[in-house]
């Protein structure tokens, strides 16, 4: 899945009949700090997302798994509007891991002494 921000819409009056009624949006990928990246996708909107909203995009065959996109020529679909993100930095996770690693090592050493 791709985390991105909706930056625009695509209007196409002439298109495959299987795309009739589907709304196409331009989604620019963002990093975890929500800074824009250079890549973007054109995605079918199945959740009524608006310009400026943070969304999750499924791509490839997964994009054709929604009720609206099943068996349609779709390669990307907006399937969620993101309200919040929670994550930790690699540095914090490494510190936490190292602390746990030390605890386990100390316990194993105590067991070995008995």
Number of C-alpha atoms within 10 A of each C-alpha: 14 18 20 29 27 22 16 14 15 12 9 11 7 8 9 10 9 13 17 11 8 13 16 21 24 19 29 22 23 19 11 13 7 13 11 14 11 7 10 17 19 20 25 25 22 17 12 11 19 16 13 12 14 23 25 18 26 20 17 12 13 16 24 19 15 13 8 16 21 14 13 14 14 20 18 25 30 28 20 17 18 14 8 6 8 5 6 8 8 9 9 10 11 11 11 11 12 12 12 12 11 11 12 12 12 12 11 11 11 10 9 8 7 5
